[in-house]
Amino acid sequence: MKINEGGLDRAVRIVVGLVLIALSATGTIGVWGYIGIIPLLTGIAGVCPAYALMGINTCPMKKGG
């Protein structure tokens, strides 16, 4: 799959994923916080399958020469 997430999108996903996992690990929000694994992994990989299905791409186009 092609990368379809831009830098800001990836950073937000990673931060949100880590926060959810940390809150769950400390018992603050319960086991549902481990859902943060999904945004964390998609942020690290730079690929969001849901974006691909919907035709969304937040990755800036590479201008080449």
N, C-alpha and C positions, 0 to 999 in steps of 0.2 A: 504494500500500500504506500502511496505517496504521502509525504508530510503535508498535513492540511491545517496545522495550527501555527499561528505567529508567535513571536517571542513573548509578548505580553500575555496572550492566552495561555501559553505553556507555563509561565511563571505563576499566574493566578491559580491554575489547576494544581501545580505542585504545592503551593502554600496552603491552599484549601485542603488538599488531601492530607498533608502532614498535620495540619491543625485538627482535622477530624480524627485521625488515627491517635494523636496524642491525647485528645479529650476522651476518647474511648478507652485508651490504655490506662488512664488515671481514674476511670470510673465516673467521670463527670456526665457523660451523655449515654452511657450504656454501649452494648455491642453493636448497635446500628451505626455507630461512628466508624466502624471498620469499612463502611461503604466508601470511605476516603481512599481506599486502595485503588478504586477505579480512576478518579481524577489524577491521582499520583502517577499511575502507570501510563495513562494517556498523555500526561504532561511530559513525562520523561521520554516517551517514544515519539511524541510530536504528531501522533496519528489518532484521530477520533473516529471510530466507526460510524457513530451517529451523524457526524458532519459529512462523512462520505455518502451516506444514504440520502441525506438532504441536499447534497451538492454545495455545502458551505465550505469555504476555504478562507481562513484568516491569515494564512501565510502570505507575506508580501511577495509579489512576483519578482523573480530575479531578472534584473536588467543586464543583459550581456552584451559583450562586444568582442 
